[in-house]
């Protein structure tokens, strides 16, 4: 017996409704997948960016990538987990992590019932900056400054000559720069983030006013 028209309509409505539900579910899955891909790409780009930055500062790319992986993690990670995420060997990870620990960018943590050592990123960037800048007090930095001072003294005590004058001029120029940088670092180490921010805003306002004044003078000169 052939199905009635009512039964055919009912089956058609059911089929259409089922397909609509399936399409909606597929759309939701696609949206979730695309969002996850964007999040994954976002994480990947940050890790790469930090790797480039740390390489520029002489720490090596791996150190920056490790910090990025730890910073983006919702909890502490073991060396094995960091190595797996970055697809690196545990040996390379271990060396770079020690560098980050010395700079105060990473700290150790332990979990109850687990013998492994875990690591987490320091999230206070101001604290990291102060720790990094504070390294200038290490013996090798202090020694380099002292050597420059001695170099200036020896050149000044040398016999008068054009070569001596040229050397002394360049040494004193570098000496002045070193002292300026040292004073700036001292200021950063002693000031709070709020004070530094206020100073930067003040300097920006001064520079903007000076730039506006110069543009006004150029305009007046052009009018004449």
C-alpha atoms as an extended CHARMM CRD file, in Angstrom:
* protein
*
       224  EXT
         1         1  UNK       CA              0.0000000000        0.0000000000        0.0000000000  PROA      1               0.0000000000
         2         2  UNK       CA              1.4050000000        3.3840000000       -1.0460000000  PROA      2               0.0000000000
         3         3  UNK       CA              1.8990000000        5.9810000000        1.7430000000  PROA      3               0.0000000000
         4         4  UNK       CA             -0.7090000000        8.6420000000        2.0160000000  PROA      4               0.0000000000
         5         5  UNK       CA             -0.0920000000       12.2440000000        1.0460000000  PROA      5               0.0000000000
         6         6  UNK       CA             -0.1100000000       13.1750000000        4.7400000000  PROA      6               0.0000000000
         7         7  UNK       CA              2.5700000000       10.5840000000        5.4990000000  PROA      7               0.0000000000
         8         8  UNK       CA              4.7160000000       11.8020000000        2.5990000000  PROA      8               0.0000000000
         9         9  UNK       CA              4.4520000000       15.3820000000        3.8390000000  PROA      9               0.0000000000
        10        10  UNK       CA              5.3210000000       14.3130000000        7.3640000000  PROA      10              0.0000000000
        11        11  UNK       CA              8.4030000000       12.4270000000        6.1690000000  PROA      11              0.0000000000
        12        12  UNK       CA              9.4480000000       15.3710000000        4.0220000000  PROA      12              0.0000000000
        13        13  UNK       CA              9.1380000000       17.7910000000        6.9440000000  PROA      13              0.0000000000
        14        14  UNK       CA             11.1070000000       15.4300000000        9.1540000000  PROA      14              0.0000000000
        15        15  UNK       CA             13.8570000000       15.0480000000        6.5450000000  PROA      15              0.0000000000
        16        16  UNK       CA             14.0950000000       18.8070000000        5.9740000000  PROA      16              0.0000000000
        17        17  UNK       CA             14.1440000000       19.5330000000        9.7220000000  PROA      17              0.0000000000
        18        18  UNK       CA             16.8030000000       16.8890000000       10.2970000000  PROA      18              0.0000000000
        19        19  UNK       CA             18.9680000000       18.2910000000        7.5150000000  PROA      19              0.0000000000
        20        20  UNK       CA             18.5830000000       21.8240000000        8.8730000000  PROA      20              0.0000000000
        21        21  UNK       CA             19.6520000000       20.6390000000       12.3240000000  PROA      21              0.0000000000
        22        22  UNK       CA             22.6460000000       18.8310000000       10.8040000000  PROA      22              0.0000000000
        23        23  UNK       CA             23.6230000000       21.9210000000        8.8300000000  PROA      23              0.0000000000
        24        24  UNK       CA             23.4040000000       24.0800000000       11.9570000000  PROA      24              0.0000000000
        25        25  UNK       CA             25.5920000000       21.6240000000       13.8460000000  PROA      25              0.0000000000
        26        26  UNK       CA             28.0960000000       21.5690000000       10.9940000000  PROA      26              0.0000000000
        27        27  UNK       CA             28.1630000000       25.3850000000       10.9240000000  PROA      27              0.0000000000
        28        28  UNK       CA             28.8010000000       25.5000000000       14.6600000000  PROA      28              0.0000000000
        29        29  UNK       CA             31.6200000000       22.9840000000       14.3420000000  PROA      29              0.0000000000
        30        30  UNK       CA             33.1770000000       24.9750000000       11.5140000000  PROA      30              0.0000000000
        31        31  UNK       CA             32.9700000000       28.1800000000       13.5640000000  PROA      31              0.0000000000
        32        32  UNK       CA             34.5990000000       26.4590000000       16.5500000000  PROA      32              0.0000000000
        33        33  UNK       CA             37.3440000000       25.0280000000       14.3460000000  PROA      33              0.0000000000
        34        34  UNK       CA             38.0400000000       28.4210000000       12.7630000000  PROA      34              0.0000000000
        35        35  UNK       CA             38.1570000000       30.1110000000       16.1640000000  PROA      35              0.0000000000
        36        36  UNK       CA             40.5190000000       27.4510000000       17.4850000000  PROA      36              0.0000000000
        37        37  UNK       CA             42.7300000000       27.8920000000       14.4300000000  PROA      37              0.0000000000
        38        38  UNK       CA             42.8520000000       31.6540000000       15.0450000000  PROA      38              0.0000000000
        39        39  UNK       CA             43.7040000000       31.1150000000       18.7110000000  PROA      39              0.0000000000
        40        40  UNK       CA             46.3850000000       28.6320000000       17.7730000000  PROA      40              0.0000000000
        41        41  UNK       CA             47.8560000000       30.9990000000       15.2060000000  PROA      41              0.0000000000
        42        42  UNK       CA             47.7230000000       33.8270000000       17.7500000000  PROA      42              0.0000000000
        43        43  UNK       CA             49.6880000000       31.7490000000       20.2630000000  PROA      43              0.0000000000
        44        44  UNK       CA             52.1500000000       30.6740000000       17.5930000000  PROA      44              0.0000000000
        45        45  UNK       CA             52.8050000000       34.2590000000       16.4980000000  PROA      45              0.0000000000
        46        46  UNK       CA             53.4230000000       35.4270000000       20.0690000000  PROA      46              0.0000000000
        47        47  UNK       CA             55.8900000000       32.6110000000       20.7060000000  PROA      47              0.0000000000
        48        48  UNK       CA             57.6990000000       33.4650000000       17.4670000000  PROA      48              0.0000000000
        49        49  UNK       CA             57.7420000000       37.1820000000       18.3170000000  PROA      49              0.0000000000
        50        50  UNK       CA             59.2260000000       36.5650000000       21.7580000000  PROA      50              0.0000000000
        51        51  UNK       CA             61.7820000000       34.2480000000       20.2030000000  PROA      51              0.0000000000
        52        52  UNK       CA             62.8860000000       37.0100000000       17.8380000000  PROA      52              0.0000000000
        53        53  UNK       CA             63.0800000000       39.5110000000       20.6970000000  PROA      53              0.0000000000
        54        54  UNK       CA             65.1510000000       37.2660000000       22.9510000000  PROA      54              0.0000000000
        55        55  UNK       CA             67.4680000000       36.4720000000       20.0480000000  PROA      55              0.0000000000
        56        56  UNK       CA             67.9630000000       40.2030000000       19.4830000000  PROA      56              0.0000000000
        57        57  UNK       CA             68.9150000000       40.6990000000       23.1370000000  PROA      57              0.0000000000
        58        58  UNK       CA             71.4390000000       37.8750000000       22.9860000000  PROA      58              0.0000000000
        59        59  UNK       CA             69.4780000000       35.2620000000       24.9330000000  PROA      59              0.0000000000
        60        60  UNK       CA             68.8010000000       33.0100000000       21.9720000000  PROA      60              0.0000000000
        61        61  UNK       CA             65.5020000000       32.3020000000       20.2550000000  PROA      61              0.0000000000
        62        62  UNK       CA             64.6980000000       29.2710000000       22.4190000000  PROA      62              0.0000000000
        63        63  UNK       CA             64.5890000000       31.2990000000       25.6530000000  PROA      63              0.0000000000
        64        64  UNK       CA             61.9430000000       33.6510000000       24.2660000000  PROA      64              0.0000000000
        65        65  UNK       CA             59.8770000000       30.7990000000       22.8640000000  PROA      65              0.0000000000
        66        66  UNK       CA             59.9440000000       29.0170000000       26.2330000000  PROA      66              0.0000000000
        67        67  UNK       CA             58.8200000000       32.1480000000       28.0320000000  PROA      67              0.0000000000
        68        68  UNK       CA             56.0120000000       32.5510000000       25.4970000000  PROA      68              0.0000000000
        69        69  UNK       CA             54.8300000000       28.9750000000       25.9850000000  PROA      69              0.0000000000
        70        70  UNK       CA             54.8790000000       29.3370000000       29.7790000000  PROA      70              0.0000000000
        71        71  UNK       CA             53.2350000000       32.7700000000       29.6940000000  PROA      71              0.0000000000
        72        72  UNK       CA             50.3390000000       31.5040000000       27.5810000000  PROA      72              0.0000000000
        73        73  UNK       CA             49.8830000000       28.3520000000       29.6470000000  PROA      73              0.0000000000
        74        74  UNK       CA             46.9950000000       28.2640000000       32.1210000000  PROA      74              0.0000000000
        75        75  UNK       CA             49.2480000000       26.5350000000       34.6560000000  PROA      75              0.0000000000
        76        76  UNK       CA             52.8510000000       25.4990000000       35.3560000000  PROA      76              0.0000000000
        77        77  UNK       CA             54.5290000000       23.1740000000       32.8620000000  PROA      77              0.0000000000
        78        78  UNK       CA             57.2640000000       20.5920000000       33.2370000000  PROA      78              0.0000000000
        79        79  UNK       CA             60.3430000000       20.5540000000       30.9980000000  PROA      79              0.0000000000
        80        80  UNK       CA             58.8820000000       17.6060000000       29.1030000000  PROA      80              0.0000000000
        81        81  UNK       CA             55.6420000000       19.4840000000       28.4410000000  PROA      81              0.0000000000
        82        82  UNK       CA             57.4710000000       22.6070000000       27.2740000000  PROA      82              0.0000000000
        83        83  UNK       CA             59.6910000000       20.5250000000       25.0010000000  PROA      83              0.0000000000
        84        84  UNK       CA             56.6420000000       18.7910000000       23.5120000000  PROA      84              0.0000000000
        85        85  UNK       CA             54.8290000000       22.0640000000       22.8470000000  PROA      85              0.0000000000
        86        86  UNK       CA             57.8170000000       23.6640000000       21.1560000000  PROA      86              0.0000000000
        87        87  UNK       CA             59.0320000000       20.4350000000       19.5240000000  PROA      87              0.0000000000
        88        88  UNK       CA             62.4890000000       20.8540000000       21.0240000000  PROA      88              0.0000000000
        89        89  UNK       CA             64.8170000000       18.5610000000       22.9500000000  PROA      89              0.0000000000
        90        90  UNK       CA             64.7190000000       18.5580000000       26.7240000000  PROA      90              0.0000000000
        91        91  UNK       CA             68.4280000000       19.4200000000       26.8240000000  PROA      91              0.0000000000
        92        92  UNK       CA             67.9680000000       22.6600000000       24.8950000000  PROA      92              0.0000000000
        93        93  UNK       CA             64.9640000000       23.5300000000       27.0370000000  PROA      93              0.0000000000
        94        94  UNK       CA             66.8810000000       22.9450000000       30.2750000000  PROA      94              0.0000000000
        95        95  UNK       CA             69.7270000000       25.3180000000       29.3450000000  PROA      95              0.0000000000
        96        96  UNK       CA             67.3720000000       28.1030000000       28.2420000000  PROA      96              0.0000000000
        97        97  UNK       CA             65.1800000000       27.7410000000       31.3300000000  PROA      97              0.0000000000
        98        98  UNK       CA             68.1990000000       28.3170000000       33.5710000000  PROA      98              0.0000000000
        99        99  UNK       CA             68.8510000000       31.5610000000       31.6840000000  PROA      99              0.0000000000
       100       100  UNK       CA             65.2630000000       32.6650000000       32.2320000000  PROA      100             0.0000000000
       101       101  UNK       CA             65.4640000000       31.7930000000       35.9240000000  PROA      101             0.0000000000
       102       102  UNK       CA             68.5840000000       33.9430000000       36.3370000000  PROA      102             0.0000000000
       103       103  UNK       CA             66.7490000000       36.8650000000       34.7180000000  PROA      103             0.0000000000
       104       104  UNK       CA             63.7220000000       36.4280000000       36.9690000000  PROA      104             0.0000000000
       105       105  UNK       CA             61.4740000000       35.6750000000       33.9940000000  PROA      105             0.0000000000
       106       106  UNK       CA             60.6360000000       32.1280000000       35.1140000000  PROA      106             0.0000000000
       107       107  UNK       CA             60.2380000000       30.5380000000       38.5140000000  PROA      107             0.0000000000
       108       108  UNK       CA             60.0050000000       26.9450000000       39.7240000000  PROA      108             0.0000000000
       109       109  UNK       CA             57.0040000000       25.3090000000       41.3230000000  PROA      109             0.0000000000
       110       110  UNK       CA             56.1090000000       21.8670000000       42.6020000000  PROA      110             0.0000000000
       111       111  UNK       CA             52.9380000000       19.8320000000       42.5990000000  PROA      111             0.0000000000
       112       112  UNK       CA             51.9190000000       17.4630000000       45.3600000000  PROA      112             0.0000000000
       113       113  UNK       CA             52.5820000000       13.8280000000       44.5110000000  PROA      113             0.0000000000
       114       114  UNK       CA             54.6960000000       14.6670000000       41.4530000000  PROA      114             0.0000000000
       115       115  UNK       CA             58.4970000000       14.5350000000       41.5400000000  PROA      115             0.0000000000
       116       116  UNK       CA             58.8820000000       16.6400000000       38.4210000000  PROA      116             0.0000000000
       117       117  UNK       CA             59.8860000000       20.2920000000       38.6030000000  PROA      117             0.0000000000
       118       118  UNK       CA             57.4080000000       22.6590000000       37.0130000000  PROA      118             0.0000000000
       119       119  UNK       CA             57.9500000000       26.1610000000       35.6980000000  PROA      119             0.0000000000
       120       120  UNK       CA             55.7320000000       29.1990000000       35.3340000000  PROA      120             0.0000000000
       121       121  UNK       CA             56.3050000000       32.5720000000       33.7160000000  PROA      121             0.0000000000
       122       122  UNK       CA             56.6610000000       35.7950000000       35.6910000000  PROA      122             0.0000000000
       123       123  UNK       CA             53.7350000000       37.9460000000       34.5700000000  PROA      123             0.0000000000
       124       124  UNK       CA             54.9560000000       41.2050000000       36.0930000000  PROA      124             0.0000000000
       125       125  UNK       CA             56.8030000000       42.7650000000       33.1550000000  PROA      125             0.0000000000
       126       126  UNK       CA             58.0380000000       45.6820000000       35.2400000000  PROA      126             0.0000000000
       127       127  UNK       CA             59.6540000000       43.2510000000       37.6560000000  PROA      127             0.0000000000
       128       128  UNK       CA             61.3090000000       41.4840000000       34.7060000000  PROA      128             0.0000000000
       129       129  UNK       CA             62.6130000000       44.7900000000       33.3310000000  PROA      129             0.0000000000
       130       130  UNK       CA             64.0820000000       45.7680000000       36.6820000000  PROA      130             0.0000000000
       131       131  UNK       CA             65.6930000000       42.3450000000       37.0730000000  PROA      131             0.0000000000
       132       132  UNK       CA             67.1490000000       42.5320000000       33.5640000000  PROA      132             0.0000000000
       133       133  UNK       CA             68.4840000000       46.0590000000       34.0410000000  PROA      133             0.0000000000
       134       134  UNK       CA             69.8200000000       45.1800000000       37.4600000000  PROA      134             0.0000000000
       135       135  UNK       CA             72.2490000000       42.7610000000       35.8330000000  PROA      135             0.0000000000
       136       136  UNK       CA             74.4820000000       45.7170000000       35.0450000000  PROA      136             0.0000000000
       137       137  UNK       CA             75.6460000000       45.5240000000       38.6720000000  PROA      137             0.0000000000
       138       138  UNK       CA             77.2230000000       42.1700000000       37.9680000000  PROA      138             0.0000000000
       139       139  UNK       CA             81.0500000000       42.1170000000       38.1320000000  PROA      139             0.0000000000
       140       140  UNK       CA             81.5110000000       41.8910000000       34.3540000000  PROA      140             0.0000000000
       141       141  UNK       CA             79.4480000000       45.0280000000       33.7400000000  PROA      141             0.0000000000
       142       142  UNK       CA             81.0600000000       46.9510000000       36.5600000000  PROA      142             0.0000000000
       143       143  UNK       CA             84.4540000000       45.8540000000       35.3120000000  PROA      143             0.0000000000
       144       144  UNK       CA             83.7570000000       47.0970000000       31.7780000000  PROA      144             0.0000000000
       145       145  UNK       CA             82.8020000000       50.5280000000       33.1460000000  PROA      145             0.0000000000
       146       146  UNK       CA             85.9610000000       50.5960000000       35.2900000000  PROA      146             0.0000000000
       147       147  UNK       CA             88.0810000000       49.6390000000       32.2780000000  PROA      147             0.0000000000
       148       148  UNK       CA             86.6420000000       52.5250000000       30.2940000000  PROA      148             0.0000000000
       149       149  UNK       CA             87.4240000000       54.9280000000       33.1400000000  PROA      149             0.0000000000
       150       150  UNK       CA             91.0260000000       53.6220000000       33.2460000000  PROA      150             0.0000000000
       151       151  UNK       CA             91.2770000000       53.9400000000       29.4740000000  PROA      151             0.0000000000
       152       152  UNK       CA             90.3180000000       57.6170000000       29.7020000000  PROA      152             0.0000000000
       153       153  UNK       CA             92.8300000000       58.2230000000       32.5020000000  PROA      153             0.0000000000
       154       154  UNK       CA             95.6820000000       56.5960000000       30.5970000000  PROA      154             0.0000000000
       155       155  UNK       CA             94.9180000000       58.5450000000       27.4250000000  PROA      155             0.0000000000
       156       156  UNK       CA             94.7580000000       61.8010000000       29.3920000000  PROA      156             0.0000000000
       157       157  UNK       CA             98.1820000000       61.0870000000       30.9550000000  PROA      157             0.0000000000
       158       158  UNK       CA             99.7830000000       60.3110000000       27.5900000000  PROA      158             0.0000000000
       159       159  UNK       CA            101.9940000000       62.8070000000       25.8020000000  PROA      159             0.0000000000
       160       160  UNK       CA            100.3630000000       65.5570000000       23.7790000000  PROA      160             0.0000000000
       161       161  UNK       CA             99.6800000000       64.5040000000       20.1820000000  PROA      161             0.0000000000
       162       162  UNK       CA             96.9400000000       64.5920000000       17.5580000000  PROA      162             0.0000000000
       163       163  UNK       CA             96.4320000000       60.8360000000       17.9360000000  PROA      163             0.0000000000
       164       164  UNK       CA             96.0520000000       61.1910000000       21.7090000000  PROA      164             0.0000000000
       165       165  UNK       CA             93.5410000000       64.0530000000       21.3490000000  PROA      165             0.0000000000
       166       166  UNK       CA             91.4090000000       62.0870000000       18.8870000000  PROA      166             0.0000000000
       167       167  UNK       CA             91.4210000000       58.9880000000       21.1030000000  PROA      167             0.0000000000
       168       168  UNK       CA             90.6260000000       61.0080000000       24.2290000000  PROA      168             0.0000000000
       169       169  UNK       CA             87.7530000000       62.7820000000       22.5100000000  PROA      169             0.0000000000
       170       170  UNK       CA             86.1640000000       59.5070000000       21.4830000000  PROA      170             0.0000000000
       171       171  UNK       CA             86.7230000000       57.8670000000       24.8640000000  PROA      171             0.0000000000
       172       172  UNK       CA             85.1580000000       60.7850000000       26.7240000000  PROA      172             0.0000000000
       173       173  UNK       CA             82.1930000000       60.7660000000       24.3620000000  PROA      173             0.0000000000
       174       174  UNK       CA             81.6350000000       57.0810000000       25.1130000000  PROA      174             0.0000000000
       175       175  UNK       CA             82.2220000000       57.6930000000       28.8190000000  PROA      175             0.0000000000
       176       176  UNK       CA             79.5560000000       60.4030000000       28.8620000000  PROA      176             0.0000000000
       177       177  UNK       CA             77.1270000000       58.0660000000       27.1060000000  PROA      177             0.0000000000
       178       178  UNK       CA             77.8310000000       55.2550000000       29.5990000000  PROA      178             0.0000000000
       179       179  UNK       CA             77.1990000000       57.5720000000       32.5240000000  PROA      179             0.0000000000
       180       180  UNK       CA             73.9630000000       58.8100000000       30.9940000000  PROA      180             0.0000000000
       181       181  UNK       CA             72.7190000000       55.2650000000       30.4210000000  PROA      181             0.0000000000
       182       182  UNK       CA             73.7720000000       54.2960000000       33.9440000000  PROA      182             0.0000000000
       183       183  UNK       CA             71.8150000000       57.2250000000       35.3940000000  PROA      183             0.0000000000
       184       184  UNK       CA             68.7440000000       56.2780000000       33.3630000000  PROA      184             0.0000000000
       185       185  UNK       CA             68.9580000000       52.6850000000       34.5560000000  PROA      185             0.0000000000
       186       186  UNK       CA             69.2880000000       53.8640000000       38.1640000000  PROA      186             0.0000000000
       187       187  UNK       CA             66.1480000000       55.9420000000       37.6820000000  PROA      187             0.0000000000
       188       188  UNK       CA             64.2040000000       52.9980000000       36.2620000000  PROA      188             0.0000000000
       189       189  UNK       CA             65.3610000000       50.6990000000       39.0600000000  PROA      189             0.0000000000
       190       190  UNK       CA             64.4070000000       53.1420000000       41.7990000000  PROA      190             0.0000000000
       191       191  UNK       CA             61.1030000000       54.4530000000       40.3910000000  PROA      191             0.0000000000
       192       192  UNK       CA             57.6900000000       52.8060000000       40.4050000000  PROA      192             0.0000000000
       193       193  UNK       CA             55.8280000000       52.0060000000       37.1720000000  PROA      193             0.0000000000
       194       194  UNK       CA             53.4110000000       54.8450000000       37.9240000000  PROA      194             0.0000000000
       195       195  UNK       CA             56.2470000000       57.3790000000       38.1900000000  PROA      195             0.0000000000
       196       196  UNK       CA             57.8750000000       56.1720000000       34.9810000000  PROA      196             0.0000000000
       197       197  UNK       CA             54.5460000000       56.3670000000       33.1680000000  PROA      197             0.0000000000
       198       198  UNK       CA             53.9530000000       59.9020000000       34.4500000000  PROA      198             0.0000000000
       199       199  UNK       CA             57.4350000000       60.9350000000       33.3410000000  PROA      199             0.0000000000
       200       200  UNK       CA             56.9280000000       59.4310000000       29.8770000000  PROA      200             0.0000000000
       201       201  UNK       CA             53.6400000000       61.2780000000       29.5110000000  PROA      201             0.0000000000
       202       202  UNK       CA             55.3170000000       64.5210000000       30.5760000000  PROA      202             0.0000000000
       203       203  UNK       CA             58.1730000000       64.0230000000       28.0960000000  PROA      203             0.0000000000
       204       204  UNK       CA             55.6950000000       63.1850000000       25.3240000000  PROA      204             0.0000000000
       205       205  UNK       CA             53.7750000000       66.3760000000       26.0240000000  PROA      205             0.0000000000
       206       206  UNK       CA             56.9930000000       68.4390000000       26.0130000000  PROA      206             0.0000000000
       207       207  UNK       CA             58.1790000000       66.8890000000       22.7400000000  PROA      207             0.0000000000
       208       208  UNK       CA             54.7540000000       67.3580000000       21.1520000000  PROA      208             0.0000000000
       209       209  UNK       CA             54.7040000000       71.0200000000       22.1990000000  PROA      209             0.0000000000
       210       210  UNK       CA             58.2380000000       71.5580000000       20.8980000000  PROA      210             0.0000000000
       211       211  UNK       CA             57.3780000000       69.8530000000       17.6110000000  PROA      211             0.0000000000
       212       212  UNK       CA             54.2690000000       72.0020000000       17.2530000000  PROA      212             0.0000000000
       213       213  UNK       CA             56.2940000000       75.1210000000       17.9450000000  PROA      213             0.0000000000
       214       214  UNK       CA             58.8510000000       74.1910000000       15.2800000000  PROA      214             0.0000000000
       215       215  UNK       CA             56.1150000000       73.5100000000       12.7540000000  PROA      215             0.0000000000
       216       216  UNK       CA             54.5730000000       76.8870000000       13.5490000000  PROA      216             0.0000000000
       217       217  UNK       CA             57.8970000000       78.6360000000       12.9760000000  PROA      217             0.0000000000
       218       218  UNK       CA             58.3710000000       76.8000000000        9.6650000000  PROA      218             0.0000000000
       219       219  UNK       CA             54.8830000000       77.8590000000        8.5920000000  PROA      219             0.0000000000
       220       220  UNK       CA             55.5410000000       81.4930000000        9.5120000000  PROA      220             0.0000000000
       221       221  UNK       CA             58.8450000000       81.4360000000        7.6310000000  PROA      221             0.0000000000
       222       222  UNK       CA             57.1260000000       79.9690000000        4.5730000000  PROA      222             0.0000000000
       223       223  UNK       CA             54.4380000000       82.6810000000        4.7110000000  PROA      223             0.0000000000
       224       224  UNK       CA             57.1100000000       85.3920000000        4.7070000000  PROA      224             0.0000000000
